[in-house]
Amino acid sequence: MNAPLDLARAHLANMSEEERLKADIARYKTRHVLYPPFFQLLNELPNLEWKKVSFSLDARDCIPKEKGVYAFAIDIGDSKLPVTSYILYIGKAGDLNSQNTLWNRYYDYIKTQRRNDRPRIHEMLNLWKNHLSYYYAVVSNDQSTGELEKTLLNILIPPYNKGDFSAEMSSILRGMNIL
């Protein structure tokens, strides 16, 4: 009896160069949903002072040991193109009852990039390695990072977030096969 992976390897070995190229390009496909009515939720956000670092171990020294919200984005960053950025993931560090920090969460992602303990996030961090930016905004102690995260998620619907949406939004996105 043939093992499934042996069958797959034989199939892959018989693929043409064009088929292999198409398969490789397809790995980078994401599904962005930018729904204009949700942009009105921007009015619910406080003024956030976003800062940006290229995602790398060395950049951790720039990340504050404070609570806040953050986003991973693909940044092509070439002056030959218009400014181009795609938000892939939104998260939070700390909350009203949590002492976690942006600095700690950043290091969690450095570890996830090395080991596959969160498969979707591991994939994101490695597919766009050297093209990812980490945007972060420090949040005051009296603000809920959880509420800010939910609002940002509802506005941007990032393709690598799955379990962090409100129940109502999760239901809609599942019904559309987005989650």
ABEGO torsion letter per residue (X at the ends): XBBAAAAAAAAAAABBAAAAAAAAAAAABBBBBBBAAAAAAAAABBBBBBBBBBBBAAAAAABBBBBEBBBBBBBAGBAABBBBBBBABBBBBEBAABABBAAAAAAAAAAAAABBABAAAAAAAAAABGABBBBBBBBBAABBAAAAAAAAAAAAGBAABAAABBAAAAAAAAAAGAX
